[in-house]
Amino acid sequence: DGRITGLHCHVTADHGAFDACADPTKFPAGFFHICTGSYDIPVAYVGVDGVYTNKAPGGVAYRCSFRVTEAAYFIERMIEVLAIELGMDAAELRRINFIRKDQFPYQSALGWEYDSGDYHTAWDKALKAVGYEDLRAEQAQRVEDFKAGKTRKLLGIGLTHFTEIVGAGPVKNCDILGMGMFDSCEIRIHPTGSAIARLGTISQGQGHATTFAQIIASETGLPADSITIEEGDTDTAPYGLGTYGSRSTPVAGAATALCGRKIRAKAQMIAAYLLEVHDGDLEWDVDRFVVKGAPERFKTMKEIAYAAYNQAIPGLEPGLEAVSYYDPPNMTYPFGAYIAVMEFDVDTGEHEVREFYALDDCGTRINPMVIEGQVHGGATEGYAIAMGQEIAYDEIGNVKTGTLMDFFLPTAWETPHYTTDHTETPSPHHPIGAKG
């Protein structure tokens, strides 16, 4: 019936000249965790042989240093090969083997707990968006026309459904590295109602300042444009583990949300004093605390911030600031469905990407524009790799692609048009449900 009963995988891991991390297993770590992909595979075994070569050191990839990308590619290629062997439609084979929504939280055969997912809904949405049945019919007709000599162009349909493991990570899972992989945030609200937040991460173009300011604004009611985000200054920021492996929002973002809630909890006590009511008599409304049943009686966060520094509040020390360290209870597991439609000239090799559809589910979406920008960047890099981007070496180990004249870097001219889409399946253990 097409159900997968087991997976046996062997990895030969190129570590380069040396491994850049203290833990020699880092290279295949993400591969081990997620190589069963989005599928309910009851038994899995993974083995690895580490190989040292005269290439750049392992563990320092500019993208996906935990090899989650390779894991997704591996299992999706296996699904395609299996579909051919069984004579089944590749989309239906995936559907048969997906982890069901009611199975989450799902314990994988490799020992990891997937937090949440709705793979069938995402898959159906993706197939409908591209008109999958019509595409298959067109593809079959193209093959017939090719055999009859009517065309030299064939139609390719690329399918993939991936699940990632990100948000490193729980100290209980990372102590083999000799460090706790939590993250932190410090927020100070000034008397004027503006704020500064310091974090141990650092933006590399992901839009951290926008994302973190928006999280704080949501938790405290302060305008995002009045919040300064300061990252990566190890002289002033609270201790953190940095930016890599899609961990900033799942870990530092959670610390930011919890820190904002500490601020709001103290603000509630101050508001209760100013309004001469008990804490429990107040309810939060966007940017203010309102007396229940008396909406005309309230204190805004800006008023509370001023009072925190300029009015004696019995039982509370002056000021309005907090620090939060977040040790995540679990990784997060974002997922997505990507479909590419391409035409190929079998004589010249000329190709055209007719459609590229990208559906992502990163849990709670904080800023859709930032997310779309990241998807465009990731899809462009994926396109580059698929079309031949490679660090090539000669027979004695010299790099042959040492400049951007030799290394394929796609521009807007080569890059296809992307159609982005989403579903939203919040992580149950994350303070705001974000996965990445």
One Martini backbone bead per residue (centre of mass of N, CA, C, O) as a GRO file, in nm:
protein
  436
    1ASP     BB    1   0.049   0.067   0.003
    2GLY     BB    2   0.326   0.256   0.055
    3ARG     BB    3   0.432   0.198   0.331
    4ILE     BB    4   0.672   0.283   0.550
    5THR     BB    5   0.888   0.066   0.767
    6GLY     BB    6   1.188   0.180   0.692
    7LEU     BB    7   1.530   0.316   0.772
    8HIS     BB    8   1.853   0.313   0.598
    9CYS     BB    9   2.149   0.505   0.680
   10HIS     BB   10   2.449   0.632   0.515
   11VAL     BB   11   2.723   0.846   0.614
   12THR     BB   12   2.953   1.064   0.448
   13ALA     BB   13   3.158   1.292   0.627
   14ASP     BB   14   3.278   1.606   0.545
   15HIS     BB   15   3.513   1.789   0.757
   16GLY     BB   16   3.766   1.853   0.649
   17ALA     BB   17   4.054   1.939   0.810
   18PHE     BB   18   3.855   2.024   1.046
   19ASP     BB   19   3.676   2.070   1.334
   20ALA     BB   20   3.519   2.363   1.464
   21CYS     BB   21   3.423   2.176   1.691
   22ALA     BB   22   3.432   1.995   1.979
   23ASP     BB   23   3.215   1.822   1.837
   24PRO     BB   24   3.249   1.564   1.601
   25THR     BB   25   2.916   1.533   1.548
   26LYS     BB   26   2.803   1.796   1.416
   27PHE     BB   27   2.771   1.755   1.117
   28PRO     BB   28   2.529   1.513   1.145
   29ALA     BB   29   2.314   1.599   1.353
   30GLY     BB   30   2.066   1.695   1.185
   31PHE     BB   31   2.044   1.442   1.020
   32PHE     BB   32   1.966   1.247   1.247
   33HIS     BB   33   1.702   1.401   1.344
   34ILE     BB   34   1.553   1.446   1.021
   35CYS     BB   35   1.568   1.200   0.797
   36THR     BB   36   1.248   1.124   0.815
   37GLY     BB   37   1.095   1.379   0.816
   38SER     BB   38   0.733   1.381   0.746
   39TYR     BB   39   0.740   1.073   0.841
   40ASP     BB   40   0.591   0.760   0.946
   41ILE     BB   41   0.866   0.601   1.070
   42PRO     BB   42   0.918   0.337   1.287
   43VAL     BB   43   1.213   0.274   1.159
   44ALA     BB   44   1.563   0.375   1.232
   45TYR     BB   45   1.897   0.397   1.072
   46VAL     BB   46   2.216   0.561   1.149
   47GLY     BB   47   2.526   0.610   0.982
   48VAL     BB   48   2.884   0.717   1.025
   49ASP     BB   49   3.156   0.860   0.831
   50GLY     BB   50   3.442   1.029   0.896
   51VAL     BB   51   3.606   1.282   0.687
   52TYR     BB   52   3.926   1.402   0.604
   53THR     BB   53   4.018   1.705   0.438
   54ASN     BB   54   4.145   1.985   0.225
   55LYS     BB   55   3.921   2.156   0.338
   56ALA     BB   56   3.715   2.323   0.488
   57PRO     BB   57   3.593   2.337   0.782
   58GLY     BB   58   3.374   2.197   0.974
   59GLY     BB   59   3.079   2.366   1.100
   60VAL     BB   60   3.085   2.652   0.885
   61ALA     BB   61   2.841   2.700   0.740
   62TYR     BB   62   2.649   2.952   0.584
   63ARG     BB   63   2.437   2.707   0.578
   64CYS     BB   64   2.326   2.471   0.763
   65SER     BB   65   2.543   2.332   0.982
   66PHE     BB   66   2.347   2.066   1.057
   67ARG     BB   67   2.230   1.925   0.785
   68VAL     BB   68   1.922   1.958   0.710
   69THR     BB   69   1.923   1.982   0.405
   70GLU     BB   70   2.035   1.698   0.342
   71ALA     BB   71   1.803   1.546   0.476
   72ALA     BB   72   1.577   1.649   0.291
   73TYR     BB   73   1.697   1.553   0.027
   74PHE     BB   74   1.719   1.255   0.090
   75ILE     BB   75   1.416   1.181   0.155
   76GLU     BB   76   1.295   1.298  -0.110
   77ARG     BB   77   1.450   1.117  -0.304
   78MET     BB   78   1.347   0.851  -0.189
   79ILE     BB   79   1.053   0.900  -0.258
   80GLU     BB   80   1.088   0.921  -0.564
   81VAL     BB   81   1.212   0.642  -0.609
   82LEU     BB   82   0.980   0.482  -0.482
   83ALA     BB   83   0.759   0.574  -0.678
   84ILE     BB   84   0.888   0.443  -0.925
   85GLU     BB   85   0.905   0.150  -0.819
   86LEU     BB   86   0.576   0.145  -0.753
   87GLY     BB   87   0.400   0.329  -0.948
   88MET     BB   88   0.357   0.607  -0.799
   89ASP     BB   89   0.246   0.888  -0.683
   90ALA     BB   90   0.435   1.117  -0.513
   91ALA     BB   91   0.211   1.271  -0.363
   92GLU     BB   92   0.061   1.021  -0.247
   93LEU     BB   93   0.296   0.892  -0.096
   94ARG     BB   94   0.323   1.117   0.103
   95ARG     BB   95   0.038   1.118   0.221
   96ILE     BB   96   0.048   0.827   0.339
   97ASN     BB   97   0.324   0.903   0.529
   98PHE     BB   98   0.229   1.112   0.696
   99ILE     BB   99   0.202   1.283   0.967
  100ARG     BB  100  -0.046   1.328   1.172
  101LYS     BB  101  -0.205   1.562   1.352
  102ASP     BB  102  -0.291   1.351   1.594
  103GLN     BB  103   0.031   1.274   1.658
  104PHE     BB  104   0.071   1.527   1.806
  105PRO     BB  105   0.321   1.476   1.961
  106TYR     BB  106   0.607   1.332   1.791
  107GLN     BB  107   0.780   1.028   1.797
  108SER     BB  108   1.059   0.942   1.668
  109ALA     BB  109   1.279   0.692   1.571
  110LEU     BB  110   1.526   0.903   1.672
  111GLY     BB  111   1.402   1.057   1.953
  112TRP     BB  112   1.212   1.292   1.855
  113GLU     BB  113   0.994   1.578   1.926
  114TYR     BB  114   0.741   1.682   1.755
  115ASP     BB  115   0.538   1.948   1.814
  116SER     BB  116   0.402   2.032   1.522
  117GLY     BB  117   0.139   1.961   1.265
  118ASP     BB  118  -0.005   2.001   0.906
  119TYR     BB  119   0.063   1.839   0.629
  120HIS     BB  120  -0.196   1.791   0.464
  121THR     BB  121  -0.287   2.084   0.436
  122ALA     BB  122  -0.033   2.193   0.298
  123TRP     BB  123  -0.030   1.998   0.057
  124ASP     BB  124  -0.309   2.061  -0.061
  125LYS     BB  125  -0.255   2.361  -0.106
  126ALA     BB  126  -0.018   2.328  -0.304
  127LEU     BB  127  -0.152   2.151  -0.523
  128LYS     BB  128  -0.382   2.351  -0.585
  129ALA     BB  129  -0.213   2.605  -0.662
  130VAL     BB  130  -0.070   2.445  -0.923
  131GLY     BB  131  -0.237   2.223  -1.055
  132TYR     BB  132  -0.146   1.917  -1.046
  133GLU     BB  133  -0.325   1.746  -1.236
  134ASP     BB  134  -0.272   1.920  -1.489
  135LEU     BB  135   0.034   1.884  -1.493
  136ARG     BB  136   0.036   1.577  -1.536
  137ALA     BB  137  -0.117   1.584  -1.800
  138GLU     BB  138   0.086   1.762  -1.951
  139GLN     BB  139   0.329   1.576  -1.914
  140ALA     BB  140   0.214   1.331  -2.065
  141GLN     BB  141   0.170   1.481  -2.335
  142ARG     BB  142   0.466   1.560  -2.377
  143VAL     BB  143   0.571   1.273  -2.407
  144GLU     BB  144   0.403   1.200  -2.656
  145ASP     BB  145   0.515   1.430  -2.835
  146PHE     BB  146   0.807   1.338  -2.820
  147LYS     BB  147   0.768   1.055  -2.946
  148ALA     BB  148   0.634   1.200  -3.213
  149GLY     BB  149   0.817   1.469  -3.275
  150LYS     BB  150   0.675   1.757  -3.169
  151THR     BB  151   0.901   1.775  -2.936
  152ARG     BB  152   1.199   1.886  -2.718
  153LYS     BB  153   1.016   1.932  -2.463
  154LEU     BB  154   1.009   1.895  -2.115
  155LEU     BB  155   0.833   1.821  -1.808
  156GLY     BB  156   0.896   1.931  -1.474
  157ILE     BB  157   0.817   1.798  -1.135
  158GLY     BB  158   0.884   1.935  -0.819
  159LEU     BB  159   0.884   1.771  -0.500
  160THR     BB  160   0.837   1.896  -0.153
  161HIS     BB  161   0.858   1.790   0.202
  162PHE     BB  162   0.956   1.963   0.491
  163THR     BB  163   1.151   1.915   0.797
  164GLU     BB  164   1.270   2.085   1.074
  165ILE     BB  165   1.546   2.146   1.309
  166VAL     BB  166   1.524   2.396   1.558
  167GLY     BB  167   1.618   2.583   1.835
  168ALA     BB  168   1.886   2.590   1.965
  169GLY     BB  169   1.884   2.462   2.297
  170PRO     BB  170   1.846   2.224   2.501
  171VAL     BB  171   2.048   2.142   2.752
  172LYS     BB  172   1.979   1.831   2.755
  173ASN     BB  173   2.087   1.812   2.436
  174CYS     BB  174   2.377   2.004   2.464
  175ASP     BB  175   2.594   1.897   2.680
  176ILE     BB  176   2.800   1.764   2.479
  177LEU     BB  177   2.924   2.060   2.416
  178GLY     BB  178   2.963   2.218   2.702
  179MET     BB  179   2.676   2.375   2.674
  180GLY     BB  180   2.432   2.615   2.699
  181MET     BB  181   2.152   2.690   2.457
  182PHE     BB  182   2.054   2.951   2.543
  183ASP     BB  183   1.875   3.265   2.593
  184SER     BB  184   1.851   3.636   2.593
  185CYS     BB  185   1.695   3.928   2.771
  186GLU     BB  186   1.701   4.293   2.794
  187ILE     BB  187   1.476   4.532   2.949
  188ARG     BB  188   1.426   4.895   2.919
  189ILE     BB  189   1.217   5.135   3.058
  190HIS     BB  190   1.158   5.452   3.016
  191PRO     BB  191   1.001   5.736   3.131
  192THR     BB  192   0.898   5.802   2.824
  193GLY     BB  193   0.837   5.495   2.688
  194SER     BB  194   1.085   5.397   2.602
  195ALA     BB  195   1.326   5.147   2.466
  196ILE     BB  196   1.563   4.879   2.556
  197ALA     BB  197   1.725   4.598   2.392
  198ARG     BB  198   1.919   4.309   2.487
  199LEU     BB  199   2.118   4.072   2.294
  200GLY     BB  200   2.304   3.767   2.191
  201THR     BB  201   2.249   3.829   1.916
  202ILE     BB  202   2.284   3.858   1.542
  203SER     BB  203   2.242   4.018   1.258
  204GLN     BB  204   2.242   3.892   0.890
  205GLY     BB  205   1.949   3.999   0.756
  206GLN     BB  206   1.673   3.900   0.921
  207GLY     BB  207   1.533   4.134   1.102
  208HIS     BB  208   1.555   4.165   1.419
  209ALA     BB  209   1.465   4.449   1.497
  210THR     BB  210   1.176   4.409   1.399
  211THR     BB  211   1.096   4.148   1.550
  212PHE     BB  212   1.166   4.224   1.848
  213ALA     BB  213   1.002   4.484   1.860
  214GLN     BB  214   0.730   4.343   1.805
  215ILE     BB  215   0.726   4.165   2.053
  216ILE     BB  216   0.740   4.393   2.262
  217ALA     BB  217   0.492   4.546   2.168
  218SER     BB  218   0.291   4.312   2.224
  219GLU     BB  219   0.363   4.290   2.543
  220THR     BB  220   0.363   4.629   2.620
  221GLY     BB  221   0.242   4.856   2.401
  222LEU     BB  222   0.473   4.967   2.258
  223PRO     BB  223   0.612   5.118   2.016
  224ALA     BB  224   0.833   4.995   1.790
  225ASP     BB  225   0.976   5.284   1.723
  226SER     BB  226   1.062   5.304   2.055
  227ILE     BB  227   1.259   5.053   2.003
  228THR     BB  228   1.574   4.941   2.095
  229ILE     BB  229   1.812   4.729   1.931
  230GLU     BB  230   2.074   4.535   2.095
  231GLU     BB  231   2.341   4.351   1.948
  232GLY     BB  232   2.641   4.162   2.012
  233ASP     BB  233   2.738   4.299   2.285
  234THR     BB  234   2.954   4.154   2.515
  235ASP     BB  235   2.967   4.401   2.724
  236THR     BB  236   2.623   4.427   2.761
  237ALA     BB  237   2.502   4.169   2.704
  238PRO     BB  238   2.353   3.906   2.762
  239TYR     BB  239   2.383   3.586   2.760
  240GLY     BB  240   2.462   3.408   2.451
  241LEU     BB  241   2.464   3.193   2.137
  242GLY     BB  242   2.344   3.322   1.888
  243THR     BB  243   2.350   3.303   1.517
  244TYR     BB  244   2.191   2.998   1.420
  245GLY     BB  245   1.986   2.755   1.312
  246SER     BB  246   1.716   2.907   1.358
  247ARG     BB  247   1.722   3.045   1.682
  248SER     BB  248   1.630   3.336   1.744
  249THR     BB  249   1.318   3.313   1.772
  250PRO     BB  250   1.284   3.048   1.944
  251VAL     BB  251   1.479   3.174   2.175
  252ALA     BB  252   1.518   3.487   2.185
  253GLY     BB  253   1.216   3.544   2.139
  254ALA     BB  254   1.123   3.410   2.400
  255ALA     BB  255   1.286   3.585   2.594
  256THR     BB  256   1.149   3.848   2.506
  257ALA     BB  257   0.858   3.779   2.582
  258LEU     BB  258   0.914   3.714   2.886
  259CYS     BB  259   1.031   3.989   2.952
  260GLY     BB  260   0.777   4.151   2.878
  261ARG     BB  261   0.602   4.009   3.101
  262LYS     BB  262   0.756   4.119   3.341
  263ILE     BB  263   0.699   4.410   3.285
  264ARG     BB  264   0.385   4.385   3.292
  265ALA     BB  265   0.360   4.281   3.583
  266LYS     BB  266   0.472   4.538   3.716
  267ALA     BB  267   0.281   4.737   3.578
  268GLN     BB  268   0.026   4.628   3.717
  269MET     BB  269   0.102   4.712   4.005
  270ILE     BB  270   0.123   5.012   3.945
  271ALA     BB  271  -0.163   5.053   3.834
  272ALA     BB  272  -0.312   4.964   4.090
  273TYR     BB  273  -0.209   5.195   4.263
  274LEU     BB  274  -0.306   5.437   4.087
  275LEU     BB  275  -0.620   5.311   4.086
  276GLU     BB  276  -0.701   5.170   4.355
  277VAL     BB  277  -0.646   4.851   4.307
  278HIS     BB  278  -0.635   4.539   4.229
  279ASP     BB  279  -0.473   4.344   4.016
  280GLY     BB  280  -0.736   4.163   3.944
  281ASP     BB  281  -0.900   4.436   3.836
  282LEU     BB  282  -0.727   4.399   3.580
  283GLU     BB  283  -0.691   4.461   3.222
  284TRP     BB  284  -0.559   4.398   2.913
  285ASP     BB  285  -0.527   4.671   2.646
  286VAL     BB  286  -0.266   4.670   2.437
  287ASP     BB  287  -0.152   4.967   2.624
  288ARG     BB  288  -0.334   4.889   2.887
  289PHE     BB  289  -0.491   4.930   3.203
  290VAL     BB  290  -0.814   4.809   3.298
  291VAL     BB  291  -1.095   4.841   3.466
  292LYS     BB  292  -1.323   4.634   3.548
  293GLY     BB  293  -1.621   4.782   3.431
  294ALA     BB  294  -1.415   5.059   3.378
  295PRO     BB  295  -1.299   5.190   3.089
  296GLU     BB  296  -1.230   5.492   3.196
  297ARG     BB  297  -1.021   5.328   3.372
  298PHE     BB  298  -0.671   5.402   3.320
  299LYS     BB  299  -0.330   5.289   3.219
  300THR     BB  300  -0.066   5.351   3.050
  301MET     BB  301   0.251   5.258   2.983
  302LYS     BB  302   0.364   5.544   2.982
  303GLU     BB  303   0.255   5.624   3.262
  304ILE     BB  304   0.389   5.393   3.417
  305ALA     BB  305   0.683   5.460   3.352
  306TYR     BB  306   0.688   5.732   3.493
  307ALA     BB  307   0.603   5.627   3.777
  308ALA     BB  308   0.843   5.423   3.823
  309TYR     BB  309   1.050   5.691   3.860
  310ASN     BB  310   0.839   5.930   4.013
  311GLN     BB  311   0.704   5.719   4.220
  312ALA     BB  312   0.600   5.592   4.515
  313ILE     BB  313   0.590   5.235   4.549
  314PRO     BB  314   0.476   5.015   4.747
  315GLY     BB  315   0.698   4.734   4.737
  316LEU     BB  316   0.864   4.891   4.507
  317GLU     BB  317   1.103   4.939   4.300
  318PRO     BB  318   1.237   5.126   4.095
  319GLY     BB  319   1.149   5.091   3.781
  320LEU     BB  320   1.156   4.923   3.430
  321GLU     BB  321   1.290   4.603   3.436
  322ALA     BB  322   1.441   4.309   3.262
  323VAL     BB  323   1.530   3.953   3.272
  324SER     BB  324   1.576   3.670   3.035
  325TYR     BB  325   1.606   3.314   3.046
  326TYR     BB  326   1.601   3.061   2.778
  327ASP     BB  327   1.513   2.716   2.810
  328PRO     BB  328   1.420   2.503   2.597
  329PRO     BB  329   1.217   2.212   2.598
  330ASN     BB  330   1.243   2.232   2.276
  331MET     BB  331   1.235   2.206   1.972
  332THR     BB  332   1.165   2.311   1.646
  333TYR     BB  333   0.916   2.232   1.356
  334PRO     BB  334   0.933   2.335   1.071
  335PHE     BB  335   0.755   2.364   0.751
  336GLY     BB  336   0.709   2.249   0.396
  337ALA     BB  337   0.599   2.330   0.048
  338TYR     BB  338   0.756   2.252  -0.265
  339ILE     BB  339   0.716   2.369  -0.615
  340ALA     BB  340   0.844   2.277  -0.938
  341VAL     BB  341   0.837   2.413  -1.278
  342MET     BB  342   0.987   2.270  -1.577
  343GLU     BB  343   1.169   2.333  -1.879
  344PHE     BB  344   1.325   2.111  -2.132
  345ASP     BB  345   1.592   2.086  -2.352
  346VAL     BB  346   1.731   1.791  -2.473
  347ASP     BB  347   1.959   1.924  -2.660
  348THR     BB  348   2.067   2.196  -2.486
  349GLY     BB  349   1.958   2.232  -2.169
  350GLU     BB  350   1.752   2.425  -2.167
  351HIS     BB  351   1.583   2.630  -1.915
  352GLU     BB  352   1.261   2.676  -1.732
  353VAL     BB  353   1.100   2.845  -1.474
  354ARG     BB  354   0.761   2.850  -1.447
  355GLU     BB  355   0.740   2.748  -1.135
  356PHE     BB  356   0.750   2.871  -0.780
  357TYR     BB  357   0.643   2.710  -0.487
  358ALA     BB  358   0.616   2.847  -0.140
  359LEU     BB  359   0.549   2.673   0.162
  360ASP     BB  360   0.526   2.796   0.500
  361ASP     BB  361   0.577   2.678   0.853
  362CYS     BB  362   0.657   2.897   1.148
  363GLY     BB  363   0.417   2.944   1.287
  364THR     BB  364   0.408   3.220   1.427
  365ARG     BB  365   0.364   3.529   1.264
  366ILE     BB  366   0.525   3.828   1.301
  367ASN     BB  367   0.659   3.910   0.998
  368PRO     BB  368   0.577   3.870   0.675
  369MET     BB  369   0.802   4.031   0.529
  370VAL     BB  370   1.044   3.892   0.655
  371ILE     BB  371   0.970   3.607   0.570
  372GLU     BB  372   0.966   3.652   0.263
  373GLY     BB  373   1.262   3.738   0.240
  374GLN     BB  374   1.380   3.468   0.341
  375VAL     BB  375   1.255   3.288   0.125
  376HIS     BB  376   1.388   3.420  -0.117
  377GLY     BB  377   1.678   3.367  -0.030
  378GLY     BB  378   1.660   3.057   0.000
  379ALA     BB  379   1.556   2.994  -0.287
  380THR     BB  380   1.796   3.114  -0.439
  381GLU     BB  381   2.009   2.924  -0.319
  382GLY     BB  382   1.875   2.663  -0.411
  383TYR     BB  383   1.891   2.730  -0.710
  384ALA     BB  384   2.198   2.752  -0.727
  385ILE     BB  385   2.265   2.463  -0.643
  386ALA     BB  386   2.093   2.319  -0.864
  387MET     BB  387   2.260   2.495  -1.102
  388GLY     BB  388   2.590   2.463  -0.983
  389GLN     BB  389   2.678   2.542  -0.716
  390GLU     BB  390   3.039   2.531  -0.642
  391ILE     BB  391   3.315   2.402  -0.471
  392ALA     BB  392   3.598   2.359  -0.653
  393TYR     BB  393   3.849   2.106  -0.719
  394ASP     BB  394   4.142   1.985  -0.770
  395GLU     BB  395   4.361   1.712  -0.749
  396ILE     BB  396   4.531   1.898  -0.508
  397GLY     BB  397   4.310   2.113  -0.362
  398ASN     BB  398   4.241   2.348  -0.534
  399VAL     BB  399   4.060   2.626  -0.577
  400LYS     BB  400   3.843   2.704  -0.864
  401THR     BB  401   3.618   2.903  -0.691
  402GLY     BB  402   3.751   3.196  -0.562
  403THR     BB  403   3.540   3.365  -0.725
  404LEU     BB  404   3.259   3.534  -0.862
  405MET     BB  405   3.347   3.449  -1.156
  406ASP     BB  406   3.324   3.119  -1.078
  407PHE     BB  407   3.071   3.166  -0.896
  408PHE     BB  408   2.743   3.101  -0.862
  409LEU     BB  409   2.544   3.410  -0.859
  410PRO     BB  410   2.238   3.497  -0.847
  411THR     BB  411   2.029   3.707  -1.007
  412ALA     BB  412   1.747   3.859  -1.116
  413TRP     BB  413   1.778   3.731  -1.399
  414GLU     BB  414   1.784   3.415  -1.304
  415THR     BB  415   1.560   3.443  -1.115
  416PRO     BB  416   1.275   3.332  -1.025
  417HIS     BB  417   0.952   3.328  -0.964
  418TYR     BB  418   0.776   3.368  -0.655
  419THR     BB  419   0.540   3.177  -0.465
  420THR     BB  420   0.398   3.259  -0.163
  421ASP     BB  421   0.314   3.073   0.139
  422HIS     BB  422   0.085   2.956   0.413
  423THR     BB  423   0.089   2.823   0.732
  424GLU     BB  424  -0.040   2.792   1.089
  425THR     BB  425   0.155   2.615   1.346
  426PRO     BB  426   0.190   2.629   1.655
  427SER     BB  427   0.392   2.610   1.920
  428PRO     BB  428   0.318   2.475   2.235
  429HIS     BB  429   0.607   2.573   2.393
  430HIS     BB  430   0.591   2.856   2.291
  431PRO     BB  431   0.507   3.167   2.397
  432ILE     BB  432   0.416   3.246   2.069
  433GLY     BB  433   0.454   2.989   1.856
  434ALA     BB  434   0.730   2.998   1.739
  435LYS     BB  435   0.977   2.836   1.500
  436GLY     BB  436   1.144   3.078   1.290
   0.00000   0.00000   0.00000
